[in-house]
Amino acid sequence: MNKVFPQGDGTGNAAARTKTLSRGEADCSPLCCSRRGACLSASLLLLLATLAALVALAIILGLPPRTPGAQACVTRTNRTGFLCHDRRSCIPASGVCDGIRTCTHGEDEDEALCRDAPRSLPGFLVARCGDPASWIYSDQKCDGTNHCGDCSDELSPVSACPPCGPGWWRCPPTVFKYCSCIPRSLCRDHVQHCSDWSDEYSCPGL
């Protein structure tokens, strides 16, 4: 009859090897039940530590939060504005893509926003002139100044602007900078600004 013996060197090393494995498994903690488990746990802890460091760095540097995109706001002068990423600063529409970083983090001069103006600008920042090829910033519309060159930003039918305010004198101007009103500060300055000379004879000034 053939006998089957346990593998080993015949000196009892098989039993010793079994005891050694059992002792190693018993010493293993729940987080590192195997050598691979220990490595995975260490990698996970390192990753978490790195993420925590990046978050702390972002807080210290004051990096802007991610936003869904450009948003409109109303400036202190009741004009259309651009809301900065800090959600507090509202800059005039004409301050966007003017070469000057007005927002704290410079998002008003972002390349994606400015690379192909006005097509790359959000609609609330743009106003069209009588000539479809011409455009101005929305906060320049109805401000008394001829930005379009043909006064279409100040006069109907293109623009429905309110009448001259208290700081303006209504007249047919001769100075092409203005359209239907001139600032009262120009009245009685011994220079003709209105075609009917009313700025020198009728306007009471400021």
N, CA, C and O of each residue as an XYZ file, in Angstrom:
824
protein
N       0.854     -1.176      0.000
C       0.000      0.000      0.000
C       0.890      1.226      0.000
O       1.865      1.316      0.746
N       0.515      2.199     -0.887
C       1.287      3.436     -0.944
C       0.807      4.384      0.125
O      -0.397      4.540      0.329
N       1.744      5.022      0.814
C       1.408      5.992      1.859
C       1.667      7.403      1.346
O       2.634      7.650      0.626
N       0.773      8.335      1.735
C       0.916      9.735      1.335
C       1.393     10.524      2.529
O       0.749     10.560      3.577
N       2.529     11.149      2.349
C       3.108     11.937      3.435
C       2.932     13.426      3.142
O       2.963     13.818      1.975
N       2.749     14.261      4.152
C       2.671     15.731      3.931
C       3.974     16.224      3.358
O       5.047     15.735      3.711
N       3.873     17.225      2.446
C       5.086     17.752      1.840
C       5.930     18.452      2.891
O       5.417     19.142      3.771
N       7.201     18.262      2.778
C       8.134     18.868      3.724
C       9.470     18.220      3.560
O       9.674     17.423      2.645
N      10.367     18.544      4.417
C      11.723     17.983      4.308
C      11.912     16.807      5.242
O      13.014     16.288      5.422
N      10.775     16.401      5.840
C      10.851     15.236      6.707
C      11.284     15.561      8.106
O      11.465     14.662      8.927
N      11.459     16.860      8.401
C      11.937     17.223      9.743
C      10.908     17.993     10.525
O      11.201     18.553     11.582
N       9.648     18.021      9.981
C       8.591     18.747     10.709
C       8.478     20.198     10.313
O       7.766     20.969     10.956
N       9.200     20.588      9.222
C       9.144     22.001      8.808
C       7.770     22.394      8.260
O       7.382     23.560      8.331
N       7.032     21.417      7.711
C       5.696     21.726      7.191
C       4.805     22.246      8.301
O       4.093     23.232      8.115
N       4.835     21.602      9.438
C       4.025     22.040     10.573
C       4.475     23.393     11.057
O       3.665     24.247     11.418
N       5.804     23.580     11.060
C       6.338     24.871     11.514
C       5.904     25.987     10.587
O       5.582     27.092     11.023
N       5.901     25.665      9.251
C       5.502     26.683      8.286
C       4.040     27.047      8.485
O       3.671     28.217      8.393
N       3.204     26.046      8.759
C       1.785     26.290      9.002
C       1.584     27.169     10.218
O       0.742     28.067     10.203
N       2.353     26.920     11.280
C       2.238     27.719     12.492
C       2.674     29.161     12.250
O       2.085     30.096     12.793
N       3.724     29.335     11.420
C       4.215     30.686     11.132
C       3.175     31.497     10.382
O       2.968     32.663     10.716
N       2.498     30.917      9.360
C       1.473     31.623      8.608
C       0.307     32.000      9.494
O      -0.236     33.101      9.394
N      -0.074     31.079     10.361
C      -1.201     31.351     11.248
C      -0.884     32.516     12.171
O      -1.736     33.362     12.441
N       0.380     32.547     12.660
C       0.785     33.606     13.576
C       0.807     34.950     12.844
O       0.434     35.969     13.426
N       1.250     34.972     11.536
C       1.292     36.215     10.756
C      -0.096     36.751     10.482
O      -0.330     37.958     10.554
N      -1.028     35.847     10.163
C      -2.377     36.269      9.901
C      -3.041     36.828     11.150
O      -3.845     37.757     11.076
N      -2.703     36.263     12.278
C      -3.296     36.721     13.524
C      -2.804     38.109     13.883
O      -3.542     38.905     14.463
N      -1.524     38.408     13.531
C      -0.956     39.707     13.862
C      -1.465     40.814     12.953
O      -1.243     41.982     13.270
N      -2.148     40.514     11.820
C      -2.570     41.508     10.843
C      -3.775     42.266     11.381
O      -4.725     41.642     11.855
N      -3.764     43.642     11.321
C      -4.870     44.474     11.793
C      -5.985     44.491     10.764
O      -5.778     44.060      9.630
N      -7.182     44.986     11.139
C      -8.287     45.027     10.178
C      -7.993     45.884      8.955
O      -8.520     45.605      7.878
N      -7.147     46.946      9.092
C      -6.844     47.816      7.959
C      -5.818     47.218      7.024
O      -5.733     47.625      5.866
N      -5.036     46.261      7.497
C      -3.986     45.675      6.656
C      -3.992     44.170      6.824
O      -3.033     43.590      7.333
N      -5.067     43.541      6.398
C      -5.184     42.109      6.535
C      -4.217     41.375      5.627
O      -4.036     40.164      5.759
N      -3.595     42.094      4.707
C      -2.593     41.483      3.836
C      -1.608     42.561      3.455
O      -1.816     43.738      3.747
N      -0.527     42.155      2.799
C       0.466     43.147      2.382
C      -0.147     44.125      1.380
O       0.132     45.322      1.443
N      -0.980     43.632      0.453
C      -1.629     44.511     -0.510
C      -2.577     45.482      0.186
O      -2.619     46.661     -0.166
N      -3.333     45.004      1.163
C      -4.245     45.862      1.904
C      -3.513     46.977      2.610
O      -4.002     48.105      2.659
N      -2.339     46.680      3.165
C      -1.552     47.703      3.843
C      -1.127     48.784      2.863
O      -1.172     49.967      3.198
N      -0.717     48.404      1.666
C      -0.286     49.374      0.660
C      -1.449     50.251      0.206
O      -1.284     51.460      0.039
N      -2.627     49.652      0.005
C      -3.784     50.418     -0.416
C      -4.200     51.424      0.641
O      -4.558     52.557      0.320
N      -4.154     51.012      1.904
C      -4.521     51.911      2.995
C      -3.561     53.085      3.072
O      -3.989     54.221      3.275
N      -2.282     52.827      2.914
C      -1.286     53.895      2.967
C      -1.473     54.869      1.800
O      -1.344     56.081      1.971
N      -1.778     54.332      0.614
C      -1.996     55.187     -0.558
C      -3.222     56.069     -0.365
O      -3.213     57.247     -0.723
N      -4.285     55.486      0.211
C      -5.496     56.241      0.446
C      -5.258     57.380      1.434
O      -5.731     58.498      1.227
N      -4.531     57.093      2.498
C      -4.218     58.128      3.484
C      -3.382     59.233      2.871
O      -3.599     60.405      3.178
N      -2.431     58.893      2.012
C      -1.588     59.886      1.351
C      -2.422     60.780      0.424
O      -2.215     61.992      0.365
N      -3.362     60.166     -0.295
C      -4.231     60.922     -1.187
C      -5.101     61.905     -0.417
O      -5.257     63.055     -0.827
N      -5.669     61.456      0.699
C      -6.503     62.326      1.519
C      -5.697     63.486      2.087
O      -6.175     64.618      2.146
N      -4.473     63.193      2.502
C      -3.613     64.247      3.042
C      -3.285     65.280      1.965
O      -3.254     66.478      2.247
N      -3.042     64.829      0.743
C      -2.746     65.749     -0.358
C      -3.938     66.640     -0.669
O      -3.780     67.844     -0.871
N      -5.139     66.048     -0.708
C      -6.337     66.833     -0.973
C      -6.581     67.865      0.115
O      -6.971     68.996     -0.174
N      -6.354     67.482      1.361
C      -6.529     68.421      2.470
C      -5.555     69.588      2.349
O      -5.914     70.734      2.621
N      -4.324     69.294      1.941
C      -3.320     70.350      1.771
C      -3.715     71.306      0.660
O      -3.527     72.516      0.791
N      -4.266     70.777     -0.447
C      -4.689     71.630     -1.561
C      -5.852     72.530     -1.167
O      -5.892     73.699     -1.551
N      -6.798     71.991     -0.401
C      -7.925     72.795      0.062
C      -7.447     73.913      0.970
O      -7.888     75.056      0.849
N      -6.537     73.577      1.886
C      -5.990     74.581      2.789
C      -5.264     75.672      2.021
O      -5.381     76.851      2.357
N      -4.515     75.293      0.993
C      -3.788     76.262      0.175
C      -4.748     77.181     -0.575
O      -4.506     78.383     -0.685
N      -5.837     76.611     -1.090
C      -6.826     77.419     -1.798
C      -7.475     78.435     -0.877
O      -7.737     79.569     -1.279
N      -7.736     78.029      0.366
C      -8.337     78.946      1.339
C      -7.377     80.067      1.679
O      -7.773     81.229      1.768
N      -6.113     79.716      1.869
C      -5.109     80.720      2.231
C      -4.914     81.730      1.108
O      -4.826     82.931      1.364
N      -4.846     81.255     -0.129
C      -4.615     82.133     -1.275
C      -5.872     82.869     -1.713
O      -5.807     83.806     -2.509
N      -7.005     82.446     -1.195
C      -8.248     83.100     -1.551
C      -8.647     82.887     -2.994
O      -9.131     83.818     -3.638
N      -8.461     81.699     -3.518
C      -8.811     81.425     -4.902
C     -10.318     81.543     -5.084
O     -11.067     81.172     -4.180
N     -10.787     82.048     -6.221
C     -12.215     82.251     -6.432
C     -12.954     80.932     -6.601
O     -12.420     79.989     -7.185
N     -14.168     80.863     -6.100
C     -14.957     79.654     -6.308
C     -15.374     79.528     -7.765
O     -15.463     80.525     -8.482
N     -15.627     78.306     -8.196
C     -16.090     78.095     -9.562
C     -17.510     78.614     -9.695
O     -18.339     78.397     -8.811
N     -17.792     79.292    -10.785
C     -19.114     79.842    -11.017
C     -19.656     79.301    -12.330
O     -18.885     78.884    -13.195
N     -20.986     79.303    -12.488
C     -21.555     78.767    -13.710
C     -21.277     79.621    -14.931
O     -21.462     79.144    -16.051
N     -20.844     80.854    -14.768
C     -20.567     81.725    -15.903
C     -20.796     83.174    -15.539
O     -21.104     83.499    -14.393
N     -20.642     84.058    -16.542
C     -20.813     85.484    -16.312
C     -22.251     85.784    -15.881
O     -23.205     85.221    -16.418
N     -22.385     86.678    -14.906
C     -23.703     87.028    -14.400
C     -23.854     88.536    -14.351
O     -22.893     89.262    -14.092
N     -25.068     88.999    -14.601
C     -25.358     90.431    -14.610
C     -25.624     90.930    -13.194
O     -25.990     90.164    -12.302
N     -25.432     92.226    -13.013
C     -25.752     92.877    -11.752
C     -26.077     94.337    -12.068
O     -25.996     94.755    -13.223
N     -26.438     95.096    -11.068
C     -26.763     96.513    -11.245
C     -25.763     97.341    -10.445
O     -25.604     97.132     -9.242
N     -25.092     98.276    -11.105
C     -24.081     99.090    -10.437
C     -24.742    100.139     -9.539
O     -25.966    100.274     -9.519
N     -23.924    100.869     -8.807
C     -24.445    101.908     -7.913
C     -25.095    103.053     -8.676
O     -25.924    103.779     -8.126
N     -24.723    103.214     -9.931
C     -25.339    104.257    -10.760
C     -26.523    103.715    -11.559
O     -26.963    104.329    -12.531
N     -27.028    102.562    -11.138
C     -28.206    101.936    -11.760
C     -27.956    101.561    -13.215
O     -28.832    101.715    -14.066
N     -26.768    101.072    -13.487
C     -26.396    100.636    -14.826
C     -26.140     99.130    -14.830
O     -25.882     98.527    -13.788
N     -26.217     98.533    -16.024
C     -25.923     97.106    -16.150
C     -24.455     96.864    -15.835
O     -23.577     97.586    -16.307
N     -24.201     95.834    -15.029
C     -22.828     95.531    -14.638
C     -22.498     94.060    -14.757
O     -23.341     93.234    -15.106
N     -21.255     93.758    -14.458
C     -20.711     92.395    -14.506
C     -20.370     91.985    -13.076
O     -19.601     92.671    -12.402
N     -20.931     90.883    -12.613
C     -20.711     90.417    -11.248
C     -19.421     89.615    -11.165
O     -19.268     88.603    -11.849
N     -18.495     90.066    -10.328
C     -17.232     89.351    -10.145
C     -17.473     88.051     -9.386
O     -18.539     87.850     -8.804
N     -16.484     87.181     -9.397
C     -16.633     85.878     -8.762
C     -16.756     85.945     -7.249
O     -17.184     84.974     -6.624
N     -16.385     87.085     -6.640
C     -16.533     87.191     -5.186
C     -17.979     87.441     -4.777
O     -18.295     87.497     -3.588
N     -18.868     87.593     -5.782
C     -20.304     87.781     -5.560
C     -20.621     89.093     -4.855
O     -21.762     89.302     -4.442
N     -19.643     89.982     -4.706
C     -19.865     91.266     -4.052
C     -19.583     92.437     -4.982
O     -20.294     93.442     -4.943
N     -18.558     92.321     -5.817
C     -18.139     93.422     -6.683
C     -18.937     93.414     -7.984
O     -18.996     92.405     -8.686
N     -19.552     94.562     -8.292
C     -20.301     94.737     -9.534
C     -19.621     95.852    -10.313
O     -19.686     97.015     -9.916
N     -18.972     95.506    -11.416
C     -18.260     96.513    -12.195
C     -19.095     96.889    -13.410
O     -19.879     96.065    -13.880
N     -18.957     98.114    -13.941
C     -19.734     98.519    -15.113
C     -19.469     97.596    -16.299
O     -18.376     97.049    -16.439
N     -20.466     97.431    -17.140
C     -20.313     96.569    -18.316
C     -19.128     97.006    -19.163
O     -18.403     96.165    -19.694
N     -18.924     98.317    -19.296
C     -17.826     98.829    -20.123
C     -16.460     98.606    -19.489
O     -15.436     98.902    -20.103
N     -16.437     98.086    -18.265
C     -15.168     97.756    -17.629
C     -14.698     96.347    -17.937
O     -13.624     95.937    -17.497
N     -15.498     95.600    -18.694
C     -15.148     94.224    -19.069
C     -14.336     94.248    -20.366
O     -14.698     94.924    -21.329
N     -13.243     93.503    -20.371
C     -12.382     93.399    -21.555
C     -11.852     94.764    -22.009
O     -11.755     95.036    -23.206
N     -11.513     95.616    -21.039
C     -10.949     96.917    -21.386
C      -9.440     96.963    -21.145
O      -8.824     98.027    -21.200
N      -8.852     95.790    -20.875
C      -7.415     95.715    -20.655
C      -6.989     95.957    -19.226
O      -5.800     95.894    -18.912
N      -7.946     96.234    -18.351
C      -7.642     96.493    -16.936
C      -8.370     95.465    -16.088
O      -9.588     95.320    -16.194
N      -7.632     94.752    -15.250
C      -8.248     93.748    -14.374
C      -8.906     94.453    -13.189
O      -8.232     94.874    -12.249
N     -10.221     94.573    -13.249
C     -10.960     95.272    -12.206
C     -11.407     94.318    -11.107
O     -11.320     94.657     -9.927
N     -11.879     93.144    -11.469
C     -12.244     92.132    -10.477
C     -10.978     91.652     -9.763
O      -9.891     91.660    -10.342
N     -11.125     91.241     -8.521
C      -9.989     90.830     -7.705
C      -9.155     89.763     -8.385
O      -7.926     89.816     -8.331
N      -9.792     88.800     -9.020
C      -9.088     87.690     -9.653
C      -8.994     87.832    -11.174
O      -8.574     86.898    -11.857
N      -9.382     88.994    -11.706
C      -9.197     89.277    -13.117
C     -10.136     88.570    -14.065
O      -9.845     88.470    -15.257
N     -11.271     88.069    -13.558
C     -12.172     87.333    -14.449
C     -12.837     88.234    -15.489
O     -13.362     87.733    -16.483
N     -12.826     89.554    -15.281
C     -13.394     90.472    -16.271
C     -12.503     90.599    -17.505
O     -12.913     91.183    -18.508
N     -11.286     90.056    -17.439
C     -10.375     90.081    -18.586
C     -10.023     88.660    -19.035
O      -9.017     88.447    -19.712
N     -10.860     87.692    -18.654
C     -10.607     86.298    -19.003
C     -10.523     86.127    -20.522
O     -11.304     86.723    -21.264
N      -9.580     85.318    -20.971
C      -9.342     85.147    -22.401
C     -10.577     84.616    -23.125
O     -10.900     85.075    -24.220
N     -11.258     83.663    -22.524
C     -12.445     83.091    -23.169
C     -13.550     84.132    -23.314
O     -14.357     84.059    -24.241
N     -13.585     85.092    -22.408
C     -14.613     86.129    -22.424
C     -14.305     87.201    -23.461
O     -15.214     87.778    -24.058
N     -13.023     87.464    -23.671
C     -12.615     88.629    -24.461
C     -12.046     88.310    -25.835
O     -11.836     89.225    -26.632
N     -11.792     87.053    -26.133
C     -11.026     86.732    -27.342
C     -11.739     87.114    -28.636
O     -11.083     87.376    -29.644
N     -13.088     87.151    -28.623
C     -13.812     87.429    -29.855
C     -15.010     88.338    -29.582
O     -16.134     88.047    -29.992
N     -14.748     89.446    -28.878
C     -15.837     90.375    -28.555
C     -16.353     91.025    -29.838
O     -15.553     91.333    -30.722
N     -17.667     91.244    -29.970
C     -18.665     91.023    -28.929
C     -19.268     89.621    -28.902
O     -20.054     89.315    -28.005
N     -18.916     88.754    -29.869
C     -19.546     87.433    -29.920
C     -19.259     86.606    -28.678
O     -20.093     85.804    -28.258
N     -18.083     86.794    -28.087
C     -17.734     86.006    -26.916
C     -18.286     86.594    -25.618
O     -18.167     85.978    -24.559
N     -18.886     87.777    -25.693
C     -19.451     88.417    -24.501
C     -20.888     87.955    -24.287
O     -21.609     87.726    -25.258
N     -21.319     87.814    -23.033
C     -22.728     87.486    -22.776
C     -23.617     88.632    -23.248
O     -23.198     89.789    -23.251
N     -24.821     88.310    -23.638
C     -25.718     89.287    -24.239
C     -26.004     90.497    -23.376
O     -26.212     91.589    -23.905
N     -26.020     90.337    -22.059
C     -26.388     91.461    -21.207
C     -25.328     92.567    -21.194
O     -25.590     93.668    -20.710
N     -24.151     92.284    -21.717
C     -23.090     93.297    -21.758
C     -23.090     94.102    -23.051
O     -22.386     95.107    -23.147
N     -23.865     93.681    -24.046
C     -23.772     94.255    -25.391
C     -25.072     94.945    -25.790
O     -26.163     94.442    -25.521
N     -24.940     96.110    -26.438
C     -26.081     96.812    -27.045
C     -25.713     97.116    -28.496
O     -24.580     97.501    -28.784
N     -26.654     96.946    -29.392
C     -26.414     97.168    -30.811
C     -26.760     98.599    -31.205
O     -27.662     99.219    -30.641
N     -26.027     99.101    -32.178
C     -26.274    100.430    -32.723
C     -27.203    100.328    -33.928
O     -27.631     99.235    -34.299
N     -27.515    101.494    -34.545
C     -28.335    101.486    -35.756
C     -27.663    100.722    -36.867
O     -28.328    100.034    -37.642
N     -26.357    100.833    -36.955
C     -25.572    100.035    -37.895
C     -25.335     98.676    -37.250
O     -24.649     98.602    -36.231
N     -25.879     97.602    -37.811
C     -25.744     96.283    -37.178
C     -24.295     95.850    -36.942
O     -24.027     95.007    -36.086
N     -23.374     96.423    -37.695
C     -21.973     96.053    -37.526
C     -21.335     96.744    -36.319
O     -20.229     96.388    -35.911
N     -22.029     97.727    -35.753
C     -21.489     98.486    -34.618
C     -22.163     98.063    -33.326
O     -23.334     97.684    -33.319
N     -21.424     98.130    -32.244
C     -21.970     97.774    -30.944
C     -21.304     98.625    -29.873
O     -20.232     99.191    -30.083
N     -21.962     98.704    -28.721
C     -21.429     99.394    -27.555
C     -21.717     98.532    -26.338
O     -22.470     97.562    -26.427
N     -21.132     98.873    -25.214
C     -21.467     98.189    -23.962
C     -22.836     98.675    -23.475
O     -23.202     99.834    -23.671
N     -23.567     97.791    -22.852
C     -24.944     98.093    -22.470
C     -25.048     99.257    -21.492
O     -26.078     99.930    -21.460
N     -24.019     99.514    -20.698
C     -24.108    100.625    -19.757
C     -23.841    101.972    -20.429
O     -23.975    103.015    -19.790
N     -23.461    101.962    -21.720
C     -23.238    103.207    -22.461
C     -24.485    103.678    -23.184
O     -24.509    104.771    -23.750
N     -25.510    102.861    -23.165
C     -26.765    103.213    -23.821
C     -27.547    104.187    -22.940
O     -27.636    104.008    -21.726
N     -28.106    105.213    -23.564
C     -28.933    106.201    -22.854
C     -28.165    106.919    -21.747
O     -28.719    107.208    -20.687
N     -26.900    107.202    -21.996
C     -26.131    107.955    -20.997
C     -25.864    109.386    -21.448
O     -25.097    110.114    -20.816
N     -26.514    109.791    -22.567
C     -26.392    111.155    -23.060
C     -25.246    111.377    -24.013
O     -25.154    112.438    -24.631
N     -24.371    110.404    -24.149
C     -23.191    110.552    -25.003
C     -23.332    109.707    -26.258
O     -23.840    108.587    -26.205
N     -22.890    110.234    -27.371
C     -23.019    109.568    -28.664
C     -21.908    108.534    -28.843
O     -20.865    108.837    -29.423
N     -22.128    107.321    -28.348
C     -21.120    106.264    -28.462
C     -21.185    105.558    -29.817
O     -20.163    105.100    -30.328
N     -22.379    105.469    -30.395
C     -22.533    104.751    -31.664
C     -22.039    105.570    -32.855
O     -21.708    105.010    -33.900
N     -21.988    106.876    -32.702
C     -21.561    107.723    -33.808
C     -22.712    108.271    -34.619
O     -22.561    109.269    -35.322
N     -23.876    107.620    -34.526
C     -25.063    108.093    -35.233
C     -26.190    108.425    -34.273
O     -27.327    108.642    -34.693
N     -25.880    108.463    -32.997
C     -26.834    108.770    -31.919
C     -27.917    107.708    -31.757
O     -28.897    107.934    -31.047
N     -27.756    106.553    -32.404
C     -28.782    105.511    -32.280
C     -28.819    104.919    -30.870
O     -29.808    104.287    -30.498
N     -27.771    105.111    -30.088
C     -27.780    104.628    -28.711
C     -28.513    105.589    -27.776
O     -28.735    105.282    -26.605
N     -28.888    106.767    -28.311
C     -29.551    107.770    -27.483
C     -30.939    108.143    -27.993
O     -31.751    108.680    -27.240
N     -31.216    107.865    -29.254
C     -32.472    108.318    -29.850
C     -33.278    107.158    -30.407
O     -32.721    106.116    -30.754
N     -34.601    107.342    -30.493
C     -35.464    106.353    -31.118
C     -35.265    106.426    -32.629
O     -34.797    107.453    -33.120
N     -35.597    105.394    -33.379
C     -36.341    104.200    -32.943
C     -35.460    103.095    -32.368
O     -35.981    102.108    -31.849
N     -34.119    103.240    -32.449
C     -33.263    102.171    -31.952
C     -33.296    102.107    -30.431
O     -33.375    101.020    -29.858
N     -33.237    103.248    -29.780
C     -33.186    103.292    -28.312
C     -34.325    104.146    -27.776
O     -34.565    105.256    -28.253
N     -35.017    103.616    -26.785
C     -36.068    104.366    -26.105
C     -35.491    104.866    -24.789
O     -35.602    104.201    -23.759
N     -34.879    106.036    -24.831
C     -34.210    106.567    -23.641
C     -35.126    107.561    -22.925
O     -35.941    108.225    -23.565
N     -34.997    107.662    -21.615
C     -35.794    108.643    -20.872
C     -35.380    110.060    -21.246
O     -34.296    110.259    -21.796
N     -36.236    111.062    -20.953
C     -35.881    112.449    -21.277
C     -34.663    112.918    -20.477
O     -34.203    112.249    -19.552
N     -34.165    114.080    -20.863
C     -32.978    114.610    -20.180
C     -33.233    114.745    -18.687
O     -34.303    115.185    -18.268
N     -32.262    114.371    -17.902
C     -32.362    114.500    -16.463
C     -32.078    115.922    -16.006
O     -31.802    116.796    -16.827
N     -32.145    116.159    -14.694
C     -31.964    117.514    -14.159
C     -30.582    118.103    -14.427
O     -30.420    119.324    -14.419
N     -29.598    117.261    -14.662
C     -28.254    117.767    -14.915
C     -27.975    118.042    -16.379
O     -26.835    118.314    -16.756
N     -29.028    117.971    -17.227
C     -28.859    118.132    -18.668
C     -29.781    119.214    -19.198
O     -30.806    119.518    -18.588
N     -29.413    119.801    -20.343
C     -30.239    120.795    -21.034
C     -30.611    120.231    -22.397
O     -29.745    119.827    -23.173
N     -31.916    120.209    -22.679
C     -32.384    119.632    -23.932
C     -32.316    120.675    -25.043
O     -32.877    121.764    -24.927
N     -31.625    120.324    -26.113
C     -31.510    121.210    -27.264
C     -30.946    120.415    -28.436
O     -30.443    119.312    -28.224
N     -31.009    120.930    -29.667
C     -30.345    120.265    -30.789
C     -28.852    120.608    -30.766
O     -28.463    121.691    -31.203
N     -28.034    119.718    -30.273
C     -26.621    120.053    -30.093
C     -25.879    120.229    -31.410
O     -26.253    119.666    -32.439
N     -24.837    121.009    -31.349
C     -23.938    121.128    -32.493
C     -22.671    120.328    -32.257
O     -21.961    119.991    -33.204
N     -22.387    120.027    -31.014
C     -21.229    119.208    -30.680
C     -21.635    117.746    -30.846
O     -22.571    117.279    -30.196
N     -20.936    117.034    -31.710
C     -21.365    115.685    -32.073
C     -21.201    114.681    -30.943
O     -21.655    113.542    -31.052
N     -20.559    115.093    -29.865
C     -20.404    114.179    -28.724
C     -21.754    113.890    -28.079
O     -21.946    112.829    -27.484
N     -22.693    114.836    -28.198
C     -24.006    114.698    -27.578
C     -25.073    114.575    -28.658
O     -24.830    114.873    -29.828
N     -26.259    114.132    -28.249
C     -27.309    113.849    -29.228
C     -28.527    114.748    -29.076
O     -28.867    115.457    -30.023
N     -29.187    114.753    -27.946
C     -30.373    115.582    -27.773
C     -30.296    116.437    -26.509
O     -31.173    117.266    -26.269
N     -29.281    116.246    -25.721
C     -29.099    117.001    -24.494
C     -27.613    117.299    -24.323
O     -26.757    116.577    -24.833
N     -27.329    118.362    -23.608
C     -25.938    118.634    -23.235
C     -25.865    118.777    -21.721
O     -26.864    119.145    -21.103
N     -24.738    118.504    -21.107
C     -24.613    118.717    -19.658
C     -24.788    120.199    -19.325
O     -24.262    121.060    -20.030
N     -25.514    120.491    -18.269
C     -25.740    121.893    -17.872
C     -24.426    122.594    -17.507
O     -24.361    123.823    -17.472
N     -23.409    121.827    -17.243
C     -22.116    122.443    -16.933
C     -21.537    123.183    -18.132
O     -20.629    124.000    -17.976
N     -22.060    122.901    -19.343
C     -21.593    123.573    -20.550
C     -22.385    124.839    -20.850
O     -22.030    125.596    -21.755
N     -23.453    125.073    -20.096
C     -24.273    126.255    -20.327
C     -23.539    127.525    -19.884
O     -22.832    127.541    -18.876
N     -23.733    128.591    -20.676
C     -23.197    129.911    -20.379
C     -21.679    129.892    -20.144
O     -21.152    130.589    -19.277
N     -20.992    129.056    -20.964
C     -19.531    129.025    -20.878
C     -18.892    129.789    -22.038
O     -17.696    129.665    -22.303
N     -19.734    130.593    -22.729
C     -19.298    131.428    -23.849
C     -18.864    130.597    -25.059
O     -18.124    131.081    -25.916
N     -19.325    129.350    -25.124
C     -19.059    128.484    -26.267
C     -20.391    127.911    -26.734
O     -21.168    127.410    -25.922
N     -20.663    127.981    -28.039
C     -21.922    127.456    -28.560
C     -21.882    125.926    -28.591
O     -21.006    125.330    -29.217
N     -22.839    125.307    -27.912
C     -22.984    123.857    -27.933
C     -24.309    123.446    -28.561
O     -24.443    122.313    -29.024
N     -25.286    124.341    -28.586
C     -26.581    124.066    -29.187
C     -26.730    124.903    -30.457
O     -26.290    126.051    -30.517
N     -27.350    124.311    -31.458
C     -27.488    125.018    -32.738
C     -28.361    126.262    -32.622
O     -28.245    127.174    -33.441
N     -29.240    126.313    -31.605
C     -30.104    127.480    -31.414
C     -29.540    128.451    -30.372
O     -30.218    129.404    -29.988
N     -28.334    128.222    -29.921
C     -27.651    129.061    -28.923
C     -28.379    129.085    -27.568
O     -28.090    129.934    -26.724
N     -29.319    128.157    -27.362
C     -30.064    128.181    -26.104
C     -29.180    127.876    -24.901
O     -29.524    128.225    -23.771
N     -28.048    127.230    -25.137
C     -27.142    126.940    -24.024
C     -26.487    128.209    -23.483
O     -25.975    128.223    -22.364
N     -26.507    129.280    -24.292
C     -25.893    130.529    -23.853
C     -26.913    131.569    -23.424
O     -26.571    132.501    -22.696
N     -28.176    131.427    -23.865
C     -29.156    132.469    -23.583
C     -30.322    131.974    -22.730
O     -30.915    132.756    -21.987
N     -30.659    130.690    -22.825
C     -31.833    130.206    -22.105
C     -31.500    129.264    -20.952
O     -32.194    129.240    -19.936
N     -30.452    128.507    -21.121
C     -30.106    127.508    -20.091
C     -29.673    128.195    -18.807
O     -28.768    129.030    -18.831
N     -30.297    127.862    -17.695
C     -29.917    128.504    -16.422
C     -28.616    127.986    -15.854
O     -28.086    128.551    -14.897
N     -28.092    126.909    -16.437
C     -26.873    126.319    -15.883
C     -27.152    125.522    -14.622
O     -28.304    125.225    -14.307
N     -26.094    125.178    -13.904
C     -26.251    124.382    -12.683
C     -26.604    125.269    -11.495
O     -26.775    124.772    -10.382
